[in-house]
């Protein structure tokens, strides 16, 4: 009986990790009635500290650039490092399309600076220590709510979300998908 129960629990956890590639529209989830920002939504305003301790205000860049805003679980973990380095490696391609890359996670400014320096990251990392912006966007958690979710939002110059990609396990695909969409924007 223990073997069957363990197998069932492991299967459920595996299912949660493999349930990927969701695209969201702005809706209220029935469980907690929170807003989920998705395709067609106006990106919400927010201000957070970047890796240098300076306040980044989203409203200051809206209207000037396309944006790739990606939420990731934690600095310097294998998947998050792959994702960040893939964004770093494609930075010039995004810049040529007048696009700013913004990574957001719950670690401190100091953690972000260390992460950026270690991997020579050339884009903005924002510290959302209270997860207020993650909650504002309605980014879902993965694995029974234990691991913060990994979701990428592509926002056009008008401040509208034109694409989202949600996958905890396909970290590098976030960059590929964002780049594919950015190439279609003015």
DAJOQUI-V378634 format. One record per residue. RES is the residue in one letter. SS is DSSP state (hx for helix, st for strand, lp for the rest). BURIAL is # if it has 16 or more other ideal C-beta (glycine too) atoms within 10 Angstrom, else .. Layout:
res=RES ss=SS burial=BURIAL
res=RES ss=SS burial=BURIAL
This chain:
res=X ss=lp burial=.
res=X ss=hx burial=.
res=X ss=hx burial=.
res=X ss=hx burial=.
res=X ss=hx burial=.
res=X ss=hx burial=.
res=X ss=hx burial=.
res=X ss=hx burial=.
res=X ss=hx burial=.
res=X ss=hx burial=.
res=X ss=hx burial=.
res=X ss=hx burial=.
res=X ss=hx burial=.
res=X ss=hx burial=.
res=X ss=hx burial=.
res=X ss=hx burial=#
res=X ss=hx burial=.
res=X ss=hx burial=.
res=X ss=lp burial=.
res=X ss=lp burial=.
res=X ss=lp burial=.
res=X ss=st burial=.
res=X ss=lp burial=.
res=X ss=lp burial=#
res=X ss=st burial=.
res=X ss=lp burial=.
res=X ss=st burial=.
res=X ss=st burial=.
res=X ss=lp burial=.
res=X ss=lp burial=.
res=X ss=lp burial=.
res=X ss=lp burial=.
res=X ss=lp burial=.
res=X ss=lp burial=.
res=X ss=st burial=.
res=X ss=st burial=#
res=X ss=lp burial=#
res=X ss=lp burial=#
res=X ss=st burial=.
res=X ss=lp burial=.
res=X ss=lp burial=#
res=X ss=st burial=.
res=X ss=lp burial=#
res=X ss=lp burial=.
res=X ss=lp burial=.
res=X ss=lp burial=#
res=X ss=st burial=.
res=X ss=st burial=#
res=X ss=st burial=#
res=X ss=st burial=#
res=X ss=lp burial=#
res=X ss=lp burial=.
res=X ss=lp burial=.
res=X ss=lp burial=.
res=X ss=st burial=.
res=X ss=st burial=#
res=X ss=st burial=.
res=X ss=hx burial=#
res=X ss=hx burial=.
res=X ss=hx burial=.
res=X ss=lp burial=#
res=X ss=lp burial=#
res=X ss=lp burial=.
res=X ss=lp burial=.
res=X ss=lp burial=#
res=X ss=st burial=#
res=X ss=st burial=#
res=X ss=st burial=#
res=X ss=st burial=#
res=X ss=st burial=#
res=X ss=st burial=#
res=X ss=lp burial=#
res=X ss=lp burial=#
res=X ss=lp burial=.
res=X ss=lp burial=#
res=X ss=lp burial=.
res=X ss=lp burial=.
res=X ss=hx burial=.
res=X ss=hx burial=#
res=X ss=hx burial=#
res=X ss=hx burial=#
res=X ss=hx burial=.
res=X ss=hx burial=#
res=X ss=hx burial=#
res=X ss=hx burial=#
res=X ss=hx burial=#
res=X ss=hx burial=#
res=X ss=hx burial=#
res=X ss=hx burial=.
res=X ss=lp burial=#
res=X ss=hx burial=.
res=X ss=hx burial=.
res=X ss=hx burial=.
res=X ss=hx burial=#
res=X ss=hx burial=.
res=X ss=hx burial=.
res=X ss=lp burial=#
res=X ss=lp burial=.
res=X ss=st burial=#
res=X ss=st burial=#
res=X ss=st burial=#
res=X ss=st burial=#
res=X ss=st burial=#
res=X ss=st burial=#
res=X ss=st burial=#
res=X ss=lp burial=#
res=X ss=lp burial=#
res=X ss=lp burial=.
res=X ss=hx burial=#
res=X ss=hx burial=.
res=X ss=hx burial=#
res=X ss=hx burial=#
res=X ss=hx burial=#
res=X ss=hx burial=.
res=X ss=hx burial=#
res=X ss=hx burial=#
res=X ss=hx burial=.
res=X ss=hx burial=.
res=X ss=hx burial=.
res=X ss=lp burial=.
res=X ss=lp burial=#
res=X ss=lp burial=.
res=X ss=lp burial=#
res=X ss=st burial=#
res=X ss=st burial=#
res=X ss=st burial=#
res=X ss=st burial=#
res=X ss=lp burial=#
res=X ss=lp burial=.
res=X ss=lp burial=.
res=X ss=lp burial=.
res=X ss=hx burial=.
res=X ss=hx burial=#
res=X ss=hx burial=#
res=X ss=hx burial=.
res=X ss=hx burial=#
res=X ss=hx burial=#
res=X ss=lp burial=#
res=X ss=lp burial=#
res=X ss=lp burial=#
res=X ss=lp burial=.
res=X ss=st burial=#
res=X ss=lp burial=.
res=X ss=lp burial=.
res=X ss=lp burial=.
res=X ss=lp burial=.
res=X ss=st burial=#
res=X ss=lp burial=#
res=X ss=lp burial=#
res=X ss=lp burial=#
res=X ss=st burial=#
res=X ss=st burial=#
res=X ss=st burial=#
res=X ss=st burial=#
res=X ss=st burial=#
res=X ss=lp burial=#
res=X ss=lp burial=#
res=X ss=lp burial=.
res=X ss=lp burial=#
res=X ss=st burial=.
res=X ss=st burial=#
res=X ss=st burial=#
res=X ss=st burial=#
res=X ss=st burial=#
res=X ss=st burial=#
res=X ss=st burial=#
res=X ss=lp burial=#
res=X ss=lp burial=#
res=X ss=lp burial=.
res=X ss=lp burial=#
res=X ss=hx burial=#
res=X ss=hx burial=.
res=X ss=hx burial=#
res=X ss=hx burial=#
res=X ss=hx burial=#
res=X ss=hx burial=.
res=X ss=hx burial=#
res=X ss=hx burial=#
res=X ss=hx burial=#
res=X ss=hx burial=.
res=X ss=hx burial=#
res=X ss=hx burial=#
res=X ss=lp burial=.
res=X ss=lp burial=.
res=X ss=lp burial=.
res=X ss=lp burial=.
